[in-house]
Amino acid sequence: MTGALPTPHLRTARLRLRAFEDADASALYALQSDAHVLRYWDSPPWTDPARADQFLANCRRMEQEGTGARLAAERVSDGEFIGWCTLNSWNPDFRSASLGYCFAESAWGHGYATEAARALLGWAFDTLGLNRVQAEADTRNAASARVLEKLGFVREGTLREDCVVNGDVSDSWVYGLLRREWQPQHS
């Protein structure tokens, strides 16, 4: 890769998207250890609080190596950490990357994931000059599929039995969004 990729600080009407800080460890652990939130995730819920420290170290490594950015999402109104979004697997040669997000159940149904992802996609296309962003969602996760479709992603195919988490085999949908299809204000 080409070196450091500074984590952006983005602001939306209701959210601040910023680099993770060590102080986020306990809220991050609470989110990633919630079995209900992670029921469609590609890895089991965390059971060791040290995983939060490993995640934070990985965020710094991604930035230093220039492979992506993970941003903590906090509500502007009260400063509460409600989740995170990421742009990873950045490939400057192919001008592509992958999008991901995880939000606390208390934040579901309020449009926060869509708002955060839209801001991150704006940075991806406008600042990084990406041509394609890919995302994957468990085929049982209708809410995540709706978020991606609201953002303009097109379902391109199914990865059959691509994940096995705690013995549960699942399929994933692959979505793609091309620069020429990107509409920042699309709702």
N, C-alpha and C positions, 0 to 999 in steps of 0.2 A: 504494500500500500504506500501511499504518498506521504505519510507522516501524520502529525496531530490533526485532529478534526475538532476544533473547539465546540463544546456543547452550547447550543444556542439558548438564549433566554427569550422566551416568546410570551406574549400577552394576548389574551382574547377578552371578550366582554366580561366573562365570568371566571377565567382561569389565569393563573401564572404557571408557566411551564419553565422549569429551571433545572440546573444540574442538581443531582442528588448531593446531600450533605450527610455527614456522620450522624447528625441529630435525627435523621429520617429513619434510622435503623429500627426503632421499636414499632413505628407505624407501618413500615415496610414488612416487618415480620408478621404483624397482625393481619395484614392483607394476604400475604403469601402463605400463611398457615391456615387460612379459612377454606375448609374443604368444599363448601358450597360454591364459593367464588371460583375455585380452581377445578370444578368438576369436569370441565371440558379442556383443561390445560394439558400440555404434553409432558408434564412431570407431576409427581404427587405433591401435595401440600407440604410445606416445611414443618419439621418437627424439632429442629435445633435452631435457636436464636442466632447462632454463629453464621448461619446461612445469609443473614442480612449483611453482615460484614463482608462476606465473600462476594455478594451481589454488588455492594458499593465499590469494592476493589475492582471488580470486573467493569463497572461503569468507567472508572478512571483509566483502566487499561484500554477499553474501546476508544476513548478519547485520544489517548497517547498514540495508539497504533493507527488511528484514523479509520477504524472499521465501522463506526456508527456513533449514535448518541442515544442515551436513555435520559428521559426528562421526568422529574417528579411533577405531578399535577396537584396544585393546591387551589382551593377556592379563594377568589379575591375577597369575598365578603367576610370570611372569618379566618383565612389562612390555614384551613384544615387540609391536610394531605388526604387526597381521595383516590389516588392511583398513579399510574405512570404510563408513558408511551415511549416507543423506541423506533428508531430507524437503524437497522443493523444490516450486516452483510453488504455494506456499501462497496460497490465496485466502480471506481472512477473510469476504468477503461470501457466498461459496458454501460456506464451511466445508469446504474440500477442499484436498488436496495430493497430491503424487506421492512414492512411496517408491522408493529405489534403494539398491544395495549392491555392493561389490566386495571380494572377499577373496582373499588369497594362496593358491596351490595347496596349500601346506603346512597350511592351515587347513581345507581342504575335508573334508567327511565327518565333522566333529566337532560339528556343530550350532551353530557360532558365528554364521553368517549368520542363522539362525532366532532365536537368542538376542538378537542385537543388534537385529534388526528388531522383535522383540516389545517390547523396551524402548522403542524409538523410537516404535512405534505406541501404547504406553501413554501416552507424553508427548503424542502428537498428539491422542488422544481425550480424555484427562483434563485436560491443561493448556491445549491450544489449543481444545478443544471441537469438534474436527472431526466432520463427519458422514460424510465419504467420503475414503478414501485409494485412489489408483489406482497400479498398477504395470504395467510392461510387461516381457516376456521374449521373447527370440528363440525361435521355435518349435523350434529344435534344442537349446535349453538345458533339458534335462529336470531337471537338478539345481536350477536356479533356479525352475522351475515347482513342484517339490516343496516348496521353501522357502515359496513363496507359499501353496500349498494347505495346508501345515501350520499356517500363520498364520490360516487361515480365508478367504483370498481366493477369489473365485469368478471363473472364466474367463468373460469377457463377450463376447469376440469376437476376431477376427483382423484385424490391419492388414496387408493384402496388399502385399508388396514395398515396405515403408515405409522400409527402410534399404538403402543401397548403400555398402559399405565396401571399399575397395581393389578395386572392380569386382565384389564379391560381393553379389548381391541377396538379401535375406532378408525373411521375414515376422515379425511380432511378435504375441504374444498379449497382449490387454489383460485385466487383472484388476482387480477392485474389491472393497473391503471397506467395509461400512457400519457405522456406530457400533452399531446394534442387533444386528449379527452378531458384533461384537468380543467375544472371550473371552480375556482376558489369560493364563489358564493352559491354554488349548487346546493340545494337543500333537498 
